[in-house]
Every structure is written in structure tokens, then in C-alpha cells.
Amino acid sequence: MSVEPDLRTVVENFVAAAAQPAMLDAGEEPLLLLDNQWSLEEWNGRLVLQAWDQRRNLVRKITGVKAQRRDRLSLITEHFRNADAELQIADLAAPSGRELGRKTSRMAFCERFRMMLAREWPEWQTVEISADPNLEASLSTSYARAFLRIGSMGIAVMAAPPDTAAAAGIVAVALIWLDHLRHREKTCSIGRLLLYLPLGLEREVSFRAACLDPAKVACQLFAFDEKDRAGMIDFADAGNVESTLPPCRRPASPNAETLELPDMPDVDRVEQTNGSISLQVKGLEFARVSGGKITCGIWRRKRSTMETVMAMALEIGRVRNPGADADARQHPLYGLNPEGWLESQVRRQPGTIDASLRPVPVYGQVPVFSGPERGVIDLLGIDHTGRLVVIEIKATADLQLPFQALDYWLRVRKHLQAGDFERQGYFAGHVVSPEAPRILLVAPALEFHSTIETLLGALSPLIEFTRIGLAADWRAGLRVMFRLRGSERP
């Protein structure tokens, strides 16, 4: 008996046409079908598909085609004698193929996670394990979550898969999972939270987890290797957070070449720590002055003239206007960078959000993060007592907001303790207090995420948070609707 030629042709043609073909089998991570790393052979009247990489070698006997689409091929395979199974070959470059690949990866990792927990916690029953979305509880598919139980005691567990793109985000989501279980499992005492991270990604997570209140959450962190061997991480061994504090250079120095700027009413001149001046309209930078030269542009800047800068400022000011008509509000520049617009309002009137804040100086994005730039605006100011104040600004709801503020706070505290701010020329003329900085979370009142009280309530009471909710018309001016400390509710 020989293999039907059409079956081989269907498989070969699909793989050849796909931009990123991959083999998706239940319980297995997607395996790319790369040149010289897969084959189709005939064996005992069956078509055998084999694919391999450095870690795996998968072999499946194909007996027929169940369904075929442009981006997916469903094949019938012989799992055991007289028992069929289904195998997918998908194009991971296609949207539906990517989603199918992610789903297959989640399922495979959940099985790995289940085995890891069974080995590490043999006396505990794994009641639940999932990576499915739960939008009502704000639980995403980025991490696998589990619930362990023994008698009337329970443990909340969460793990990040090896290909995770945002390992540090696991702390916030895990706290939400813990809170969800505490409300759901009324007869169970759940005091412990376990976090599992791929080895090498645990550092930023340990910084965040170390800031939890041990009286509220008994958190432990584990790192696992490619063989799923896990070891506990001591928060004290994580070292210091990574950041740099560049010298604070003033744009005007006695012998520097300066460029005289004409009066432009709608334009804010924001001094940068590198000595340049950012020209902004409602928080949208459109030009930069440095070393007597000026560059202009929204997405990409190039050398320009003052006439072009002035014309551009007028047009942006016309569009980014809180009193603009409906047509102007549809312009792409109106909705671009809302955090920047809100930041410009805070810079202009910091005393509105907190009467103790000094109007100047207010610095943006210092210290500098070692990692990629984030979407949250960080400002650093000083109050009338000399205490530093970290200001986090967000125009739309973000579950991670408290921990993003915490990341910045940790870096500010590090440089404060080292005396770097005075040494590098920041807050000249002011005596900087050694007391730990305060944190202000500033956002429209209805844009604080529904989980924020849960997250803030789990953090150490030694970290001073204040939430400032603004009126929805903040573009026209700042009006504070509420000011809450810590996990207080409106």
C-alpha cells in the first residue's frame, strides 16, 4: 500500500506557500518547519512527518486531511492503533496563525507548569491551572495561573512562560489572581503567593516583589531552567536596580553658542538634562534646539529654519486646542501622545495637583532606565520641605501603573541615597531631604484601573502613594476630583 500522492502534495504545497510554517501538536510548543529541519517520508503505507530543532524531534503519521484554509492545515494523525488525533500546520505569520500558535504555546506551558508543581509541591493538590483569559477578573493570557490546596489552606501560583515579553508584569497580575481566589474560595485560607520565572528574568520581578507588605502577602519567587528545575530566589540577592543619572546641564552657559527663539505663545520650552531645549505644543515635541542648531519634525526630525518651526507651531496649536471643533478633534495630532498633553498641564501648574510642590524645578525621565522606554510619563519634583516627589502620569487605564511608578521610585531612591542628585547638579539652590520620595499617581478620575486599590493595598505601607483623580476635561485645565492616600476608595 502506498501513500496517496495528493496527501503529500497538499502538505508540501501548504508549507511552501506559508511565510512561517509551524507544526502545532497538543501538549507541544509550536515547532517551526525550517529548511533542512523537517521531512515527509513514506513508511508502511503511511506518510510520516518529522520535524526537529536543537531540543526536540517530533514524528507523526499522517492519515488524511481534516480541513484546509489559507493559513491553516488540519491533518488527521494516527495516535495509537485505531485511534486518531489532530495535528495542525499553521502559518504563524498570519494573524489567525499567530493566535493559534500562542494558544498552543499556552496549553503546552500549562502542562509543563502542572508537572513542575506536582514535582515541587507533591503534598498539595493542583485544583486549577489555566492560561485562558478572564476579562472580568483582569486576568490575561500572558501568564499561567494555578491554585494549590491542602485541607483548608491554599496557595496562589503564577508563572511566566519562557517566551514572555513582560516578565515584571507578573507581580500585578498575580496579586489580582490572589485577590480573586480569596473572594472565590471563602472556606480556604490563602496567604501565600508563588511566582515562577524563567531563569534570567527574575531580577526586575524580585525588585517589585520585595516591596510587597509581608503582613498582607507571603510572596516567594522561583526561577526555573530549560529542564523545569526550579530554585527559590532570595530578594536580597537581586542587587541594585539599574539606572543612570546623567549630569544636569544647563542650556545656557557663558561661552555656549545660543539660538534666539522668538515668542511663540502656545510653545513650551522644556529644558533637557543634556543641555538641549525641547519645543512642545501641549506636550507634543515638534522641534529641538541644541548647540545653536534647530531640528524639526513629529516622527522624524531634520535640520530646519525658524520660519518652519513657527509655522509648524501655529498649525499644531490650532489642532491641539481643547476648544477645537469636532473636525479638528479628528485630526491625528489632536489625539497623539495624550500623556504628553497631560504632562504639560502638570508642568505648568504642579501646585494644582499638590499644593506642597515647588513650581520649579520639575525634571522628566531622570534617572534614565537601563531598559526600553516605557509608555508612562515620569516626572520628578521637590516639595517645600525638600522631599523628592515622583509623579506618574497616565491618560488611560493601565493595570501596571502602580508598579511602573514603583520602578521609577526605586531608582530615584537609589540615587537619593547615594547623593547623586546634588553631585550631578539637580535641584540647585534647594536642600534635598534624605527622606524616601513620595509617589503621586495622576490620571483622569475614571481612568484609574479597577484593580488599583487591590494592588496598592498589597504594597508596603512605608511607600507613600497618593492618587489624584482629575476631571474629564483636563485638556482645558486641571480640576482635582479626588485625592486619596494608598488604597483608600473614592
C-alpha positions as a printed Julia matrix, in Angstrom:
490×3 Matrix{Float64}:
   0.0    0.0    0.0
   1.37   3.43  -0.89
   0.56   6.92   0.24
  -1.94   8.91  -1.8
   0.07  11.4   -3.85
  -2.48  14.15  -3.15
  -1.82  13.99   0.61
   1.89  14.58   0.2
   1.23  17.35  -2.32
  -1.22  19.12   0.0
   1.28  19.19   2.86
   4.25  20.21   0.71
   2.32  22.96  -1.07
   1.0   24.42   2.17
   4.45  24.52   3.78
   5.97  26.04   0.64
   3.33  28.79   0.49
   3.48  29.7    4.21
   5.76  32.52   5.33
   6.37  30.92   8.74
   5.03  27.33   8.78
   4.94  25.57  12.14
   3.8   22.23  13.46
   1.23  22.6   16.26
   0.54  19.46  18.26
  -1.4   19.15  21.53
   0.88  19.44  24.54
   3.84  20.67  22.49
   5.29  24.09  21.81
   4.97  25.16  18.15
   7.83  23.73  16.11
   8.89  25.73  13.06
   9.22  23.8    9.8
  12.54  25.24   8.66
  14.54  24.19   5.62
  16.57  21.06   6.32
  14.76  20.61   9.63
  11.7   18.69   8.52
  10.85  15.85   6.15
   7.99  13.83   4.64
   8.67  10.14   4.18
   6.61   7.07   3.33
   6.7    4.24   5.88
   4.48   1.14   5.82
   1.9    2.86   3.69
   1.76   5.93   5.93
   3.02   9.44   5.31
   5.36  10.33   8.15
   6.01  13.96   9.05
   9.17  14.57  11.06
  10.4   17.92  12.38
  13.23  18.78  14.72
  15.28  21.52  16.33
  18.05  21.59  18.91
  15.75  20.36  21.7
  13.02  18.25  20.11
  12.28  15.67  17.46
   8.58  15.13  16.64
   7.36  12.31  14.4
   3.71  11.95  13.35
   1.95   9.52  10.98
  -0.49  11.39   8.75
  -3.58   9.54   7.5
  -5.64  12.32   5.93
  -6.68  15.96   5.7
  -9.44  17.14   8.03
  -9.67  20.77   6.88
  -7.65  23.25   4.88
  -7.6   27.02   4.97
  -5.22  29.55   3.54
  -3.36  29.96   6.85
  -4.03  26.59   8.5
  -3.93  22.91   7.58
  -5.65  20.39   9.89
  -4.33  16.85   9.47
  -5.53  13.52  10.87
  -2.76  11.53  12.51
  -2.53   8.01  13.85
  -2.02   8.49  17.57
  -2.33   4.88  18.67
  -3.54   1.88  16.68
  -7.17   2.54  15.7
  -7.08   5.93  17.46
  -6.88   9.19  15.55
  -5.66  12.6   16.66
  -5.43  16.02  15.05
  -2.3   17.91  14.03
  -2.2   21.5   12.83
   0.27  23.1   10.46
  -0.21  26.86  10.61
   1.38  29.95   9.13
   2.5   31.87  12.2
   2.97  34.98  10.07
  -0.81  35.17   9.52
  -2.98  36.76  12.26
  -5.05  33.63  12.93
  -1.91  31.5   12.75
  -0.2   33.68  15.36
  -3.2   33.39  17.67
  -3.33  29.61  17.18
   0.41  29.44  17.88
   0.01  31.45  21.08
  -2.87  29.24  22.21
  -0.86  26.09  21.53
   2.11  27.54  23.41
  -0.09  28.43  26.4
  -1.56  24.93  26.54
   1.88  23.33  26.3
   3.3   25.56  29.01
   0.35  24.83  31.32
   1.16  21.13  31.07
   4.82  21.82  31.85
   3.73  24.0   34.74
   1.41  21.28  36.06
   4.26  18.76  36.11
   6.6   21.3   37.72
   4.13  21.95  40.54
   3.46  18.25  41.05
   7.19  17.7   41.47
   7.86  20.76  43.65
   4.7   20.53  45.8
   3.81  16.82  45.91
   1.62  17.09  49.02
  -0.58  19.8   47.53
  -3.44  19.21  45.11
  -3.44  21.27  41.91
  -7.1   22.26  41.92
  -6.86  24.57  38.92
  -4.36  25.57  36.27
  -5.1   27.82  33.31
  -3.82  30.48  30.94
  -7.23  31.31  29.49
  -8.36  34.95  29.58
 -10.69  36.13  32.33
 -11.57  39.68  31.38
 -13.96  40.15  34.29
 -11.13  39.47  36.74
  -8.49  41.3   34.62
  -6.52  38.08  34.11
  -4.76  37.89  30.76
  -3.23  35.05  28.76
   0.32  36.3   29.34
   0.86  34.09  32.38
  -0.26  30.68  33.63
  -2.08  30.67  36.97
  -2.7   27.84  39.41
  -4.44  27.14  42.7
  -2.94  24.62  45.12
  -4.86  23.31  48.09
  -4.4   21.05  51.06
  -7.29  20.88  53.52
  -8.44  24.41  54.34
  -5.18  26.01  53.2
  -4.46  27.28  49.71
  -1.65  28.8   47.65
  -2.0   31.13  44.67
   0.62  30.48  41.98
   1.53  32.25  38.74
   4.2   31.53  36.15
   5.64  33.33  33.15
   6.39  31.22  30.06
   9.93  31.22  28.63
   8.96  33.48  25.73
   7.33  36.12  27.92
   7.86  39.7   26.78
   6.89  41.35  30.07
   8.16  39.29  32.99
   7.92  42.12  35.54
   4.19  42.46  34.92
   3.59  39.12  36.63
   3.57  40.69  40.11
   0.49  42.84  39.49
  -1.44  40.08  37.72
  -0.5   37.57  40.44
  -1.86  39.89  43.14
  -5.13  40.14  41.22
  -5.25  36.33  40.98
  -4.61  36.06  44.72
  -7.39  38.54  45.47
  -9.73  36.7   43.08
  -9.09  33.38  44.84
  -9.57  34.9   48.3
 -13.0   36.16  47.28
 -13.94  32.95  45.48
 -12.64  30.35  47.97
 -14.45  31.54  51.09
 -13.66  28.4   53.11
  -9.96  28.41  52.31
  -7.17  30.46  53.89
  -4.88  31.7   51.1
  -1.92  33.63  52.44
   0.9   32.58  50.12
   1.74  33.69  46.59
   4.31  31.84  44.48
   5.85  33.36  41.34
   7.73  31.24  38.78
  10.0   32.97  36.25
  12.35  31.68  33.54
  15.93  31.8   34.79
  17.47  35.17  33.93
  14.18  37.13  34.05
  13.71  37.16  37.8
  15.67  40.31  38.65
  13.12  43.05  37.9
  10.39  40.87  39.39
  12.32  40.49  42.64
  12.6   44.29  42.99
   8.83  44.64  42.74
   8.0   41.61  44.9
  10.35  42.82  47.64
   8.13  45.9   48.03
   5.06  43.86  48.99
   3.77  44.01  52.55
   4.6   40.61  54.12
   1.7   41.09  56.52
  -0.67  41.08  53.52
   1.1   38.7   51.12
   3.69  36.0   51.81
   5.37  36.05  48.43
   8.09  33.68  47.2
   9.93  33.84  43.89
  11.28  30.85  41.96
  13.39  30.69  38.8
  13.22  27.64  36.52
  15.62  26.48  33.8
  15.03  24.84  30.4
  14.6   21.48  32.16
  11.98  22.97  34.51
  14.23  22.67  37.53
  13.22  25.43  39.95
  15.06  27.18  42.75
  13.91  29.85  45.19
  15.31  33.37  44.79
  16.22  35.49  47.8
  15.04  39.07  47.25
  18.18  40.32  48.99
  20.36  38.68  46.33
  18.86  40.69  43.45
  21.36  43.54  43.88
  20.64  47.17  43.0
  18.24  48.43  40.35
  19.94  49.55  37.16
  19.74  53.16  36.06
  21.98  56.07  35.27
  21.76  59.7   36.33
  23.39  61.95  33.73
  24.76  65.35  34.76
  22.18  68.12  34.74
  23.49  70.52  32.13
  22.02  73.97  31.74
  21.19  75.06  28.2
  22.69  78.49  28.65
  26.36  78.77  29.63
  28.59  81.85  29.23
  30.57  80.65  26.21
  27.95  78.44  24.54
  26.52  79.26  21.15
  22.86  80.14  21.66
  19.94  80.44  19.27
  17.5   83.24  19.97
  13.91  81.96  19.92
  11.02  84.24  19.02
   7.95  84.46  21.22
   5.59  81.56  20.43
   2.6   81.7   22.85
   1.49  78.04  22.57
   5.0   76.62  22.75
   6.53  75.22  25.96
  10.32  75.27  26.23
  11.3   72.22  28.24
  14.94  72.11  29.35
  16.56  68.7   28.92
  19.3   67.34  31.17
  21.67  67.13  28.17
  21.51  70.89  27.7
  19.09  70.96  24.77
  15.65  72.58  24.71
  12.56  70.65  23.64
   9.91  72.78  21.93
   6.45  71.36  22.62
   2.83  72.22  21.98
   0.53  70.64  24.58
   3.17  68.01  25.31
   3.87  67.13  21.67
   7.51  67.76  20.82
   7.98  69.13  17.31
  11.43  70.74  17.48
  14.67  70.54  19.44
  17.28  73.27  19.94
  20.82  72.17  20.7
  24.21  73.79  20.2
  22.86  76.71  18.21
  21.05  74.38  15.77
  17.4   73.53  15.44
  15.74  70.35  14.15
  12.06  69.98  13.41
   9.56  67.14  12.89
   7.0   64.97  14.7
   8.07  61.41  13.98
  11.42  62.19  12.4
  13.35  65.43  12.87
  15.66  67.12  10.4
  17.62  70.36  10.3
  15.21  73.25   9.9
  14.71  77.02   9.9
  12.99  79.23  12.42
  10.28  80.09   9.87
   9.37  76.41   9.51
   9.32  75.96  13.29
   6.99  78.92  13.77
   4.62  77.74  11.02
   4.55  74.25  12.48
   3.88  75.6   15.99
   0.89  77.58  14.71
  -0.63  74.57  12.94
  -0.13  72.2   15.88
  -1.53  74.83  18.26
  -4.62  75.16  16.07
  -5.23  71.4   16.14
  -4.23  70.64  19.75
  -6.76  73.02  21.22
  -9.17  71.98  23.99
 -11.79  74.2   22.39
 -11.31  72.72  18.91
 -14.39  71.81  16.9
 -15.36  68.23  16.05
 -13.42  68.23  12.77
 -10.19  69.38  14.43
 -10.54  66.69  17.1
 -10.45  64.06  14.37
  -7.03  65.28  13.29
  -4.27  62.72  14.1
  -2.26  65.32  16.04
  -5.13  66.03  18.44
  -5.13  62.56  19.98
  -1.38  61.94  19.64
   0.53  61.43  22.91
  -2.25  62.22  25.44
   0.18  61.54  28.3
   2.42  64.28  26.94
  -0.52  66.71  26.86
  -1.42  65.86  30.45
   2.24  66.19  31.45
   2.36  69.7   30.01
  -0.64  70.64  32.15
   1.04  69.26  35.28
   4.31  71.04  34.49
   2.51  74.35  34.1
   0.62  74.09  37.38
   2.09  71.42  39.69
   0.59  73.15  42.71
  -2.89  72.27  41.43
  -2.33  68.56  41.94
  -0.33  69.01  45.17
  -0.05  72.35  46.96
   3.27  71.34  48.57
   5.06  71.0   45.2
   7.51  73.7   44.14
   6.74  75.02  40.64
  10.36  74.51  39.58
  12.4   72.5   39.01
  10.42  69.58  37.57
  12.52  67.02  35.67
  11.33  64.48  33.13
  12.63  60.88  32.81
  15.53  61.11  35.27
  17.05  58.8   36.33
  17.31  57.08  32.96
  16.12  53.48  32.84
  18.51  50.8   31.65
  15.69  49.04  29.76
  13.47  50.19  26.88
  11.45  53.38  27.17
   8.04  52.95  28.75
   4.69  54.46  27.87
   4.22  56.14  31.26
   5.36  59.71  31.87
   7.71  60.08  34.84
   8.27  63.47  36.42
  10.45  64.26  39.4
   9.78  67.31  41.53
  10.53  68.59  45.01
   8.2   69.9   47.7
   8.67  72.81  50.09
  10.21  70.54  52.73
  12.91  69.36  50.29
  11.39  65.91  49.87
  11.5   64.45  46.35
   8.2   63.61  44.67
   7.8   61.04  41.88
   4.87  61.94  39.61
   3.44  59.22  37.36
   1.03  60.38  34.66
  -1.36  58.23  32.64
  -4.22  59.4   30.44
  -5.83  55.96  30.05
  -6.38  53.0   32.37
  -3.31  50.84  32.94
  -3.28  47.89  35.32
   0.5   48.18  35.76
   0.52  51.87  36.75
   1.38  51.42  40.48
   4.3   49.12  39.69
   5.57  51.32  36.89
   5.64  54.15  39.43
   7.38  51.83  41.86
  10.09  51.02  39.3
  10.87  54.71  38.95
  10.65  55.3   42.72
  13.24  52.56  43.35
  15.68  54.26  41.0
  15.08  57.72  42.45
  15.58  56.35  45.96
  18.81  54.65  44.88
  20.31  57.88  43.53
  18.98  59.86  46.5
  20.7   57.56  48.99
  23.94  57.79  47.01
  23.83  61.61  46.97
  23.82  61.61  43.16
  21.27  64.39  42.69
  23.39  67.02  44.46
  26.59  65.72  42.9
  25.15  65.83  39.37
  23.67  69.33  39.7
  19.97  68.63  40.22
  17.73  70.8   42.4
  20.31  73.55  42.57
  19.57  76.02  45.35
  17.43  73.54  47.28
  18.3   71.31  50.21
  17.21  67.78  49.26
  15.76  65.78  52.13
  17.13  62.24  52.65
  13.58  61.02  53.37
  12.25  58.48  50.85
  10.36  60.11  47.95
   6.57  60.3   47.76
   4.66  58.96  44.76
   1.8   60.81  43.06
  -0.32  58.85  40.58
  -2.07  61.36  38.32
  -4.82  60.33  35.88
  -8.36  61.26  34.86
 -10.62  60.11  37.71
 -12.42  57.49  35.61
  -9.2   56.12  34.12
  -7.72  54.51  37.22
  -7.87  50.75  36.69
 -10.49  48.9   38.75
  -7.76  46.83  40.44
  -5.7   49.74  41.74
  -6.92  49.51  45.36
  -6.05  45.81  45.4
  -2.52  46.47  44.13
  -1.8   49.45  46.36
  -3.18  47.62  49.38
  -0.62  44.84  48.91
   2.4   47.18  48.87
   4.5   48.14  51.87
   2.92  50.97  53.9
   6.39  52.56  54.02
   5.97  53.57  50.36
   3.76  56.65  50.32
   1.28  56.68  47.4
  -1.27  59.38  46.64
  -3.81  59.07  43.82
  -5.02  62.25  42.19
  -8.11  61.92  40.02
  -8.72  64.69  37.5
 -11.89  65.88  35.78
 -12.51  64.5   32.3
 -11.94  67.92  30.7
  -8.31  68.05  31.87
  -7.18  69.35  28.46
  -8.9   72.64  29.27
  -7.38  72.82  32.76
  -6.69  70.68  35.8
  -9.52  70.15  38.29
  -8.92  67.62  41.06
 -11.95  65.39  41.68
 -10.37  63.31  44.44
  -7.1   62.93  46.32
  -6.67  59.54  48.01
  -3.85  58.06  50.04
  -2.75  54.48  49.47
  -5.6   52.05  48.85
  -8.36  54.38  50.02
 -11.51  54.2   47.9
 -13.31  57.24  46.49
